[in-house]
Amino acid sequence: MTRHFSVASLVGVLLVFAFVPRIVRAQTVTPRRDIPRTSDGKPDFTGVYAGPGFAHQVGPGDTDEPRITIYDRKKMAPFTPGGQAFMSRKLSGNLLLDDPTERCLPNGLTRQILSPYAQQWVQHSKFIVNITEYMHFVRVIPLDGRPHRKDIEPTWMGDSVGKWEGDTLVIDTIGLKEWHFDATQNAGNQVSTAERGTQSWHSDQMHLIERLRYIDPVTLSYQITFEDPKIWTAPWTVDLQMKLHPTWNILEFVCEENNRCLNGKCSDLK
């Protein structure tokens, strides 16, 4: 199985991911007729998916087309006065502040799961594991309804706990590090992040709720609710999707290997 992609970064302005379709060997796949369930009757989300960063237009050979996910500003809550300034601030020119991923630092939860790379979910009765191909982050999420740990130290992916509401899996995450850079900007569109209505920047007060449920045997509804009292006056929600790809698997990802844009200086691969 092979996949081809390139990554380019324009320093101090934007980060654009450019991909060609994920390519796999042609295989005969028997379509699911029913939603899979575990032995205890819960929906089973185990599988490899094209997440919200894809168009979900499955082509021959189980391919899918990446896209850049942009949120609708009209669906976002109003900004607080401080949030407006935070989301509209200009890039500083310091890559460690403006684009930490350019220095191979992690990109944080909200941007991570929206990246146009495959992601795998492995479900157990007591926990579910989310593995993202991009940077190979792993979240092990307990499913017993436990509360968050006390005295959480902020991390890139935060502290996640899960519970069931009928056939919907609800994942609650806090303890996220403040994030600076927005990867959803369009090339040539240099209006502010706040006006464009995209979202990757957030404060250390971000509270994220993800809801997963089956729409059909191969499609998941993926709903995200954002709550950040430093940025918005109220929570707001976006509805996205994930598509199961039976022939896909998670490939190795090493940030510094074949890096075309080290420190923002891009060159062709040799």
SERO-4910 file (N, C-alpha, C, O; in steps of 0.05 Angstrom, whole numbers):
BEGIN
 pado doro    nc1    nc2    nc3   cac1   cac2   cac3    cc1    cc2    cc3    oc1    oc2    oc3
  Met    A     17    -24      0      0      0      0     18     25      0     37     26     16
  Thr    A     12     44    -17     28     68    -18     10     93    -17    -14     91    -25
  Arg    A     21    115     -8      7    140     -8     27    161    -14     50    160     -5
  His    A     19    181    -30     38    202    -38     27    229    -29      3    234    -32
  Phe    A     44    246    -18     35    272     -9     59    291     -8     82    282     -9
  Ser    A     54    317     -6     75    337     -2     65    357     18     40    361     20
  Val    A     83    370     33     75    390     52     91    416     47    115    415     44
  Ala    A     77    438     45     91    464     40     82    484     61     60    484     70
  Ser    A    101    502     68     95    522     88    105    549     78    128    551     70
  Leu    A     88    570     79     96    597     73    100    611    100     80    616    115
  Val    A    125    618    107    131    628    134    118    654    139    118    672    122
  Gly    A    106    657    163     94    682    172     67    688    159     55    709    166
  Val    A     58    671    141     32    677    129     13    654    132     -9    658    143
  Leu    A     20    630    124      1    608    124     15    581    123     39    580    117
  Leu    A      0    560    127      9    533    124    -11    519    106    -35    519    113
  Val    A     -3    508     84    -21    495     65    -13    466     62     10    461     56
  Phe    A    -31    448     66    -26    420     61    -35    413     32    -58    419     26
  Ala    A    -17    402     16    -25    395    -12    -21    365    -15      1    354    -10
  Phe    A    -42    351    -22    -42    323    -24    -54    313    -50    -70    327    -63
  Val    A    -46    290    -58    -60    275    -79    -75    253    -66    -70    247    -43
  Pro    A    -94    240    -80   -111    220    -67    -95    198    -54    -74    190    -64
  Arg    A   -105    188    -32    -93    165    -20    -97    141    -38   -119    136    -47
  Ile    A    -75    127    -45    -75    106    -65    -71     79    -52    -53     76    -36
  Val    A    -88     59    -58    -85     33    -47    -87     12    -69    -97     18    -91
  Arg    A    -78    -12    -64    -82    -34    -83   -111    -39    -86   -126    -39    -66
  Ala    A   -120    -44   -110   -148    -51   -115   -155    -76   -100   -142    -97   -104
  Gln    A   -176    -76    -85   -185    -99    -70   -215   -101    -72   -229    -81    -74
  Thr    A   -225   -125    -70   -253   -130    -69   -262   -128    -40   -253   -143    -23
  Val    A   -280   -110    -34   -290   -105     -7   -320   -111     -6   -335   -100    -22
  Thr    A   -327   -128     12   -356   -134     16   -368   -112     33   -361   -109     56
  Pro    A   -387    -97     22   -399    -75     38   -413    -85     63   -426   -106     63
  Arg    A   -411    -70     84   -426    -76    108   -456    -71    103   -463    -52     89
  Arg    A   -472    -88    114   -501    -84    112   -513    -73    138   -535    -62    138
  Asp    A   -499    -78    160   -509    -69    186   -487    -55    201   -463    -58    196
  Ile    A   -495    -39    220   -476    -26    238   -463    -47    256   -477    -62    269
  Pro    A   -436    -49    257   -424    -69    274   -427    -63    304   -427    -39    311
  Arg    A   -430    -83    320   -433    -80    348   -415    -99    363   -408   -120    354
  Thr    A   -407    -91    387   -391   -107    405   -409   -128    419   -433   -128    416
  Ser    A   -396   -146    434   -411   -167    447   -431   -156    468   -450   -170    475
  Asp    A   -426   -131    478   -444   -120    497   -465   -102    484   -480    -87    498
  Gly    A   -466   -102    457   -487    -88    443   -480    -59    435   -497    -46    422
  Lys    A   -457    -49    443   -449    -22    436   -440    -20    407   -429    -40    396
  Pro    A   -445      2    393   -433      6    366   -403      2    367   -390     12    386
  Asp    A   -392    -12    348   -363    -17    347   -351      1    326   -356     -2    302
  Phe    A   -335     20    335   -323     40    317   -295     30    307   -281     46    293
  Thr    A   -287      6    313   -261     -4    305   -258     -3    274   -276    -11    260
  Gly    A   -236      9    265   -230     11    237   -212     34    231   -206     50    248
  Val    A   -205     37    205   -188     59    196   -206     77    179   -220     68    161
  Tyr    A   -205    103    185   -224    122    174   -209    145    160   -187    152    168
  Ala    A   -222    156    139   -216    183    130   -232    202    147   -256    201    147
  Gly    A   -218    219    161   -231    237    180   -243    261    166   -245    261    142
  Pro    A   -249    282    182   -261    306    171   -244    320    151   -253    337    136
  Gly    A   -218    314    150   -200    326    130   -202    315    102   -186    322     85
  Phe    A   -221    297     98   -225    285     71   -253    293     61   -271    301     76
  Ala    A   -256    289     34   -282    296     21   -302    274     24   -326    278     19
  His    A   -293    249     30   -310    226     33   -324    218      7   -346    208      7
  Gln    A   -310    222    -15   -319    213    -41   -302    189    -49   -281    192    -63
  Val    A   -310    166    -40   -294    142    -43   -292    134    -72   -313    131    -86
  Gly    A   -267    131    -82   -263    124   -110   -254     96   -114   -253     80    -95
  Pro    A   -247     89   -139   -238     62   -145   -213     55   -128   -195     72   -124
  Gly    A   -212     30   -118   -189     22   -102   -190     34    -74   -169     34    -60
  Asp    A   -213     43    -65   -217     53    -38   -201     79    -33   -192     84    -10
  Thr    A   -199     96    -53   -186    122    -50   -205    142    -38   -229    138    -37
  Asp    A   -194    165    -30   -209    187    -20   -194    212    -25   -169    212    -26
  Glu    A   -208    235    -28   -195    260    -34   -193    277     -9   -213    283      4
  Pro    A   -168    286     -3   -165    305     20   -178    332     14   -182    339     -9
  Arg    A   -184    347     35   -194    374     32   -185    389     57   -175    377     76
  Ile    A   -187    415     56   -181    432     79   -207    439     93   -225    452     80
  Thr    A   -210    432    118   -235    437    133   -235    466    142   -217    475    156
  Ile    A   -256    480    135   -259    508    144   -286    511    157   -307    503    146
  Tyr    A   -286    521    181   -311    524    196   -327    549    186   -315    568    177
  Asp    A   -353    547    189   -370    569    182   -371    589    204   -380    583    226
  Arg    A   -362    613    199   -361    634    220   -389    640    231   -391    647    254
  Lys    A   -410    636    214   -437    642    223   -446    622    245   -464    628    261
  Lys    A   -433    599    246   -441    579    266   -424    581    292   -430    568    312
  Met    A   -404    598    292   -388    602    315   -401    622    335   -416    639    326
  Ala    A   -396    618    360   -406    637    380   -392    664    377   -370    665    366
  Pro    A   -404    685    387   -390    711    387   -364    710    403   -362    696    423
  Phe    A   -345    726    395   -320    728    409   -323    745    434   -338    765    433
  Thr    A   -308    739    454   -304    758    476   -286    780    467   -272    776    447
  Pro    A   -285    803    481   -266    824    472   -237    814    471   -223    820    452
  Gly    A   -229    799    491   -202    787    491   -199    766    469   -177    764    457
  Gly    A   -220    751    464   -219    730    444   -216    741    416   -201    730    400
  Gln    A   -230    763    411   -227    776    385   -199    784    379   -188    780    358
  Ala    A   -186    796    399   -158    805    396   -140    781    393   -121    781    378
  Phe    A   -145    759    409   -129    735    408   -130    722    381   -109    714    370
  Met    A   -154    720    370   -157    705    345   -149    722    321   -144    712    299
  Ser    A   -147    749    324   -141    766    301   -112    776    302   -104    791    284
  Arg    A    -97    767    321    -70    778    323    -53    769    299    -57    748    287
  Lys    A    -34    786    292    -17    781    269      4    760    276     12    756    299
  Leu    A     14    747    256     36    728    259     61    743    267     66    766    257
  Ser    A     77    731    284    101    745    294    126    742    277    144    758    280
  Gly    A    127    721    260    151    715    246    168    695    260    188    685    249
  Asn    A    161    688    285    175    668    301    161    641    298    139    638    307
  Leu    A    174    622    284    161    597    278    152    582    303    132    568    302
  Leu    A    167    584    325    159    570    349    132    580    360    118    566    374
  Leu    A    125    605    353     99    616    361     78    614    339     55    607    344
  Asp    A     87    619    314     67    621    292     61    593    281     38    589    272
  Asp    A     80    576    280     76    550    267     94    529    280    114    521    268
  Pro    A     87    519    304    104    500    318    108    474    302    129    461    305
  Thr    A     89    466    285     92    442    270    114    444    250    126    424    241
  Glu    A    121    469    241    143    473    223    170    464    236    189    457    222
  Arg    A    170    464    262    194    455    277    189    427    288    203    418    307
  Cys    A    169    413    277    163    385    284    151    382    312    153    361    324
  Leu    A    140    404    323    125    401    348     97    393    342     87    397    319
  Pro    A     83    381    361     55    371    356     36    394    349     42    417    355
  Asn    A     14    387    337     -5    407    329    -30    409    346    -48    425    341
  Gly    A    -32    392    367    -55    394    384    -80    380    374    -82    373    351
  Leu    A    -99    375    392   -121    357    386   -140    367    364   -145    351    346
  Thr    A   -149    391    365   -169    399    345   -158    398    317   -171    388    298
  Arg    A   -134    408    313   -121    408    287   -113    379    279   -114    372    256
  Gln    A   -105    364    299    -95    337    294   -116    319    281   -111    306    261
  Ile    A   -140    320    292   -161    302    283   -173    311    257   -187    296    243
  Leu    A   -169    337    249   -179    348    224   -159    346    202   -165    353    179
  Ser    A   -135    336    207   -114    334    187   -121    313    166   -134    293    172
  Pro    A   -114    317    141   -122    299    119   -103    274    118    -91    269     98
  Tyr    A   -103    260    140    -88    235    143   -108    214    154   -128    221    167
  Ala    A   -101    189    150   -118    168    161   -117    168    192    -98    178    204
  Gln    A   -138    157    204   -138    153    233   -152    127    240   -171    118    226
  Gln    A   -142    114    260   -152     87    268   -165     89    295   -155    101    313
  Trp    A   -188     74    298   -201     72    324   -201     42    331   -209     25    314
  Val    A   -192     35    355   -192      8    365   -208      7    390   -201     20    410
  Gln    A   -230     -8    390   -249     -7    412   -248    -32    430   -246    -54    420
  His    A   -248    -27    456   -250    -48    476   -273    -41    494   -283    -18    494
  Ser    A   -282    -60    510   -306    -54    527   -300    -32    548   -318    -18    556
  Lys    A   -274    -29    555   -267    -11    577   -254     15    566   -252     35    581
  Phe    A   -245     15    541   -232     39    530   -233     38    500   -238     17    488
  Ile    A   -228     61    488   -225     63    459   -199     78    453   -193     97    467
  Val    A   -185     68    433   -159     80    426   -161     94    399   -171     83    380
  Asn    A   -152    119    398   -152    134    373   -122    139    365   -107    151    380
  Ile    A   -115    129    341    -88    132    331    -89    149    306   -102    141    286
  Thr    A    -75    171    306    -75    188    282    -48    184    267    -27    183    279
  Glu    A    -50    180    241    -26    176    225     -7    199    226     17    196    228
  Tyr    A    -19    224    225     -2    248    226     10    251    253     -4    255    273
  Met    A     37    248    254     52    250    279     48    227    298     59    226    320
  His    A     31    208    291     27    184    306     19    188    335     31    176    353
  Phe    A      0    206    340    -10    210    367    -29    188    374    -44    178    357
  Val    A    -29    180    399    -47    159    409    -62    169    433    -51    180    452
  Arg    A    -89    167    431   -106    173    455   -119    148    464   -132    134    449
  Val    A   -115    142    490   -129    119    502   -150    131    520   -145    144    540
  Ile    A   -176    127    512   -198    140    524   -215    120    540   -227    103    528
  Pro    A   -216    123    567   -233    104    582   -262    109    576   -271    131    571
  Leu    A   -278     87    578   -306     89    570   -325     83    594   -348     77    590
  Asp    A   -314     86    618   -331     79    642   -344    103    655   -354    101    677
  Gly    A   -343    126    642   -356    150    653   -341    163    675   -353    180    689
  Arg    A   -316    157    679   -300    169    701   -296    199    697   -298    208    674
  Pro    A   -292    214    718   -287    243    715   -258    247    706   -242    229    705
  His    A   -252    272    699   -224    279    692   -206    276    716   -215    280    739
  Arg    A   -181    271    711   -162    270    733   -159    299    744   -163    318    730
  Lys    A   -151    300    770   -147    326    782   -118    335    776   -100    319    771
  Asp    A   -114    361    778    -87    373    774    -75    364    748    -52    355    747
  Ile    A    -90    367    726    -81    359    700    -60    380    690    -64    404    691
  Glu    A    -37    370    681    -17    387    668    -24    389    638    -28    369    625
  Pro    A    -27    414    628    -35    417    600    -16    402    581      8    403    583
  Thr    A    -28    389    561    -13    374    541    -24    380    514    -45    393    511
  Trp    A    -11    370    493    -19    375    465    -47    363    460    -63    374    445
  Met    A    -52    339    471    -77    325    465    -96    325    489   -118    315    486
  Gly    A    -88    336    511   -106    339    534   -113    313    548   -101    292    542
  Asp    A   -132    314    566   -142    292    582   -170    285    572   -188    301    575
  Ser    A   -174    261    560   -199    253    549   -212    231    564   -199    212    572
  Val    A   -238    233    569   -254    212    582   -279    208    565   -289    227    553
  Gly    A   -289    183    565   -312    177    548   -335    164    563   -332    153    584
  Lys    A   -358    166    551   -382    153    561   -402    149    538   -399    160    517
  Trp    A   -422    132    543   -442    126    523   -468    140    529   -477    141    552
  Glu    A   -480    152    509   -507    163    510   -523    148    488   -524    157    466
  Gly    A   -535    125    496   -547    108    476   -526     97    457   -507     85    466
  Asp    A   -530    102    431   -510     92    411   -490    114    404   -475    110    384
  Thr    A   -489    135    419   -470    157    414   -447    156    434   -452    155    458
  Leu    A   -422    156    424   -399    158    441   -392    187    446   -388    202    427
  Val    A   -391    195    471   -385    223    478   -357    224    491   -352    210    511
  Ile    A   -339    239    479   -312    242    489   -308    271    499   -312    290    483
  Asp    A   -301    274    524   -298    300    537   -268    305    542   -255    288    554
  Thr    A   -257    327    532   -229    333    535   -224    360    546   -235    380    538
  Ile    A   -206    361    566   -196    387    577   -165    384    579   -154    364    571
  Gly    A   -152    404    591   -124    403    595   -107    406    570    -86    394    567
  Leu    A   -117    422    551   -103    426    526    -84    451    528    -92    471    539
  Lys    A    -60    448    517    -43    471    516    -54    493    498    -68    487    479
  Glu    A    -48    518    504    -56    539    486    -43    534    459    -19    527    457
  Trp    A    -59    539    438    -49    534    411    -49    559    395    -68    575    397
  His    A    -28    564    379    -25    589    366    -32    589    336    -46    607    327
  Phe    A    -24    569    322    -25    571    293    -50    559    281    -60    539    292
  Asp    A    -60    570    259    -84    561    246    -77    549    219    -67    563    201
  Ala    A    -82    523    216    -74    509    191    -96    509    170    -92    497    149
  Thr    A   -118    522    175   -140    520    156   -142    544    138   -162    548    124
  Gln    A   -121    560    137   -122    584    120   -119    577     91   -105    557     84
  Asn    A   -132    592     73   -130    587     45   -108    604     33   -103    627     41
  Ala    A    -94    593     14    -72    607      0    -83    633    -12   -104    632    -26
  Gly    A    -70    655     -8    -78    680    -19   -100    695     -4   -106    718    -10
  Asn    A   -111    682     17   -132    694     32   -120    704     59   -116    687     77
  Gln    A   -113    729     61    -98    739     84   -115    755    103   -104    771    119
  Val    A   -141    752    101   -158    766    122   -154    751    148   -143    729    149
  Ser    A   -163    763    170   -157    752    196   -170    726    201   -191    719    188
  Thr    A   -159    710    219   -171    685    226   -199    688    236   -217    673    230
  Ala    A   -203    709    253   -230    714    265   -250    719    243   -273    709    244
  Glu    A   -244    736    223   -263    743    203   -268    719    184   -290    716    174
  Arg    A   -248    703    179   -251    681    161   -267    658    173   -278    642    159
  Gly    A   -267    657    200   -284    637    213   -271    609    214   -285    589    217
  Thr    A   -245    608    213   -231    583    217   -223    580    246   -225    600    261
  Gln    A   -215    556    254   -208    553    283   -187    532    287   -192    508    281
  Ser    A   -164    540    296   -145    522    307   -133    534    332   -125    520    350
  Trp    A   -131    560    333   -121    574    357   -141    570    379   -165    571    376
  His    A   -131    566    403   -148    565    427   -131    570    451   -107    569    450
  Ser    A   -144    577    473   -129    582    498   -126    557    514   -135    535    506
  Asp    A   -115    559    538   -111    536    555   -137    529    570   -138    511    586
  Gln    A   -159    544    564   -185    538    576   -203    523    558   -227    519    563
  Met    A   -193    514    535   -209    499    516   -222    474    529   -208    458    542
  His    A   -248    471    525   -262    446    533   -275    436    508   -291    449    495
  Leu    A   -268    411    500   -276    400    475   -294    375    480   -287    358    496
  Ile    A   -316    374    466   -334    350    468   -338    339    439   -347    353    422
  Glu    A   -330    314    436   -333    300    410   -356    280    413   -358    266    434
  Arg    A   -373    278    393   -394    258    393   -393    241    367   -394    252    345
  Leu    A   -390    215    370   -388    197    348   -413    179    347   -420    167    368
  Arg    A   -425    176    324   -446    156    320   -448    148    291   -439    163    273
  Tyr    A   -459    125    286   -461    115    259   -485    129    245   -507    132    256
  Ile    A   -480    138    220   -501    148    202   -511    125    185   -534    121    180
  Asp    A   -491    109    176   -496     85    161   -473     66    167   -455     74    182
  Pro    A   -473     41    157   -452     22    166   -423     29    161   -405     17    172
  Val    A   -418     50    144   -390     58    138   -385     88    143   -363     97    137
  Thr    A   -405    102    153   -402    131    157   -408    139    186   -429    131    197
  Leu    A   -390    155    198   -394    164    225   -401    194    224   -388    209    210
  Ser    A   -420    202    240   -424    230    246   -403    237    267   -400    224    288
  Tyr    A   -388    259    262   -368    268    281   -374    297    288   -369    315    272
  Gln    A   -386    301    311   -395    328    320   -375    338    341   -369    324    360
  Ile    A   -367    363    338   -348    375    358   -362    400    370   -373    417    355
  Thr    A   -361    401    396   -370    425    410   -346    439    423   -332    426    439
  Phe    A   -342    464    417   -320    480    427   -330    498    449   -350    512    446
  Glu    A   -316    498    472   -321    516    493   -295    528    504   -278    513    514
  Asp    A   -292    553    501   -267    567    510   -275    594    520   -277    613    504
  Pro    A   -278    598    546   -288    624    556   -270    647    552   -278    670    554
  Lys    A   -244    642    545   -226    663    539   -230    673    510   -222    696    503
  Ile    A   -243    657    493   -245    663    465   -274    670    457   -279    690    443
  Trp    A   -293    653    466   -321    656    457   -340    661    481   -334    653    504
  Thr    A   -362    673    475   -381    679    497   -398    655    504   -412    655    524
  Ala    A   -398    634    487   -415    610    491   -403    587    475   -387    592    457
  Pro    A   -410    563    482   -401    540    466   -413    541    438   -434    554    434
  Trp    A   -400    528    419   -411    526    392   -404    499    380   -384    486    389
  Thr    A   -419    490    361   -417    462    351   -415    462    321   -427    478    307
  Val    A   -399    442    311   -396    438    282   -401    408    277   -392    391    293
  Asp    A   -415    402    255   -421    374    248   -404    366    224   -406    378    203
  Leu    A   -388    344    228   -371    334    207   -375    304    204   -393    293    217
  Gln    A   -359    291    188   -363    262    184   -336    248    181   -315    260    175
  Met    A   -336    222    186   -314    204    180   -324    181    163   -347    172    165
  Lys    A   -306    171    145   -314    149    127   -295    125    131   -271    128    130
  Leu    A   -306    102    136   -291     77    139   -278     70    112   -291     71     92
  His    A   -252     62    113   -238     52     90   -226     25     97   -205     23    110
  Pro    A   -239      3     88   -231    -24     97   -203    -32     89   -191    -49    102
  Thr    A   -192    -20     67   -166    -29     57   -143    -12     68   -120    -18     63
  Trp    A   -149     10     82   -129     27     92   -116     17    118   -128      1    132
  Asn    A    -91     25    122    -79     21    148    -63     46    155    -60     64    139
  Ile    A    -52     47    179    -37     70    188     -8     67    180      5     47    187
  Leu    A      3     86    165     31     85    156     49    100    175     40    116    191
  Glu    A     74     93    174     94    107    191     97    136    183     98    143    159
  Phe    A     98    154    203    101    182    198    123    192    216    122    190    240
  Val    A    144    203    203    167    215    218    170    244    208    176    248    184
  Cys    A    166    263    225    164    291    217    190    300    202    188    314    182
  Glu    A    213    292    213    238    303    201    248    287    177    267    295    164
  Glu    A    234    265    170    243    250    147    232    262    121    208    267    119
  Asn    A    250    268    102    243    281     77    228    307     81    209    313     67
  Asn    A    236    322    101    223    348    107    231    368     85    254    376     83
  Arg    A    211    377     69    215    395     47    218    424     56    229    441     42
  Cys    A    208    430     80    206    459     88    219    463    116    206    475    133
  Leu    A    243    454    119    256    458    145    259    487    152    271    503    136
  Asn    A    248    495    175    249    523    184    237    542    163    245    565    161
  Gly    A    218    532    148    204    549    129    217    553    103    206    567     86
  Lys    A    240    541     99    255    543     73    249    518     57    261    497     62
  Cys    A    232    521     38    222    497     23    240    492     -2    250    510    -14
  Ser    A    243    466     -8    258    457    -31    245    431    -41    231    418    -26
  Asp    A    250    425    -66    240    400    -78    254    376    -66    278    377    -59
  Leu    A    240    354    -64    252    329    -55    272    320    -76    267    321   -100
  Lys    A    295    310    -67    316    299    -85    313    269    -86    328    256   -100
***
